[in-house]
Amino acid sequence: MISPESFCHSLSKQDISFFTGVPDSLLKDICAYVTDTLAVENHKITANEGSAIGLAIGYHISSKKLALVYMQNSGLGNAVNPIASLADKKIYSVPMMLLIGWRGEPGIKDEPQHIKQGMITEELLNLLDIPYTVIDKHTNDDEIYKIIKKQKEIAYKKMSPVALLVKKGTFLPYKMLSVSEDGADFPTANTMSRTEVIDYYVRLKSNHIVVSTTGVTSRELLASRIRNKKDSNGDFLTVGGMGHASQIALGIAMNKKLTKIICLDGDGALLMHMGSLASIADSGPKNYHYILLNNSVHDSVGGQPIAAKNSDFLKAAGSLGFKKTYRIKKKKELTKLIKIFEENGPTFTEIMIKPGFPSELIRPDKTPLENKSSFEGYLKNCT
C-alpha cells in the first residue's frame, strides 16, 4: 500500500505540486492529505471533473508544469469532452496526470451504478489515447515514485494526458484534520442532521413523488421510510449520475397530471451541474419543489469541502428565475415545508444541515430496474 505522504512527496520530487479535481471515495485519503497540507493556491476542488481538466490546461499553459487531476472513474464522463476537444495532442496538446479511482472494477463487488463504468474504464482510456498504469495495494512507496516518473516522461513526450488508475485499497488511511480548503474549521451553526430533516419530511402525511439524489440522501430516505413504516414506491432513488436528479425530477414534472414532485438534492450535486436550475426555472412547472440539503461538503466520499464556500445558492436560484425561494436553518422551521408544498412551484428551499451520516446506513434492497419498475407503477396509479 502507498502512504498519502509518500505519494505526494513522489509527485513533488517530479515537480508536480498543483492538484485539482472532484473527491472520490477510493481517493479520500489522498484528498484528505492534500487538503490538510497544500496551500490553497496549490489545491482547487472543482464543481465537476470537466472543470478540473480546463483548470489543468490553463495551469500548464501558464507554468509549463503538469497538474494532478483526481476523480472517480464515473467522472470521466464529465471529463471526456475537454480531454478530447481541448487537451488532446491533435488540439492544444496539453500534458497532465489523471488520478482515477476505479469503482466497479471487474471482479470486485460494488454498487450497481458503478458496474458499467468499471467495465469500460480501461477501454475508455484507450479510446481517448491516454496511457495509464494501474496501481493497487501491492504497489509500495518506492515503486510509486518510479511509476510517476515514467508517466511524467510519457506525458511530456506525447504532450497529452496520462493516468494512474487506482484500485480499491491502494492507499493507507489518512484522517483529515481540517475540513475546508483554507484550513478553517467547519461552521458549527448548522445543528440539524440530514436524518432529522428527512425523517420530518417522511412523517408528513403526503403522497408526493420524490426524486432523491445519488449517495447518502437516497440511502437516508429509504432508511427513513423503513423506520417510519412508510411506502417507498413513490421514491425514485437516483443511484448514479451525480447532479442529474433535478432534471429527472423536471422530466417527471412535465406530466402535468402529476402533482407535487419533490427533488431532494445535495449541494455538491447541485454545484456539479448548476445550470440545471435555470432549466427548472425556465420551464416553470407548478408541481415542482426543489429541496437543497446543504452541509458544504461531499459527504459520501470523505467529507471534502465543496468548491462553493463563498456561494449563496438561494440568491443564485432567485437570479436564475425561481420566484419563490426559502432558507431553513433550524429544526423548528421545518414546519415551513407544509406551506411551501401547498404553493405553486417551482419553489427552491435550502435547508442548512451539518455534515455526517449514520455509520450503519442501509443500501437499497431493490436493483435500479426494480426501483424504476415500482416507481412507474406508482406514477401510473397517480394519473
C-alpha angles and dihedrals in degrees: 000000000000124000114227089231093055092045093053091042090054090052091048091052086057091050093252105136107140118090129187137159147086119300120255131193094236090051098040094112092053091044091049093050092048091048091052100043111029125082115249092250090058098051127051123175106205134208092245140356095259089058089053090055090052091049091050090051093053091044092054094045091055099038106020087228131122120254121211109230115194126195146140113262088249085065090064085083090064091042101048096085099053091039094052100034101036116015097038116113090242091059120031095338099221122174121216138149120245120204106199127187108220105221115176093026108181111264094021118102112241142150116296095248090063099050100085094039090049092052094052101036096100092041090051092051089050092049089052089049092237113153108222142182123207116226125190145161090297092061110097135200094265094049095049092062091055091046093050091047092051094046091049090053090051092048092055094041092053094030090221139094125299128187147214110210109208123209123206114281096021097127130056115242120273123181115216114238099190125044104204137054093252094046095251118140117259110261110260096204091099104085102166120095124216087243092059093049095048092044090053091051094046091052092057113104098246142130095207123156107238131200111188127194126248122276128020097356095063091044092050091048092053092046091051092050090053094043092050094038093240127150113258099190090101091059122094104201106204101209097179141009098079111219097019102089091091091058093046086054091048091052090052092046090057086077095084092196087073118081131204109014109188121198115198106197139168130231095243091049092048092049092050092064103012094157087076088079089064091053091052094048092044092051090049099203109188091206096056126102120177118203118192116199102202122192097145094238142088091247099181096056106044107302097277113168118259118239095254109076091138097041128111107206092186093058090044092054091049093049091050092056111275103140094195121048130165139183124206118194105162133052093237089059092063088091086077088075091073093062093037091058090051091059128087112262167256091087128167120210124180116200115194112220136169123250122263140062138212112294094223097047115161124236125222112287091204125072115243089256091052091049090049092049095050090043092052089051090052092050091050090056090049093059 
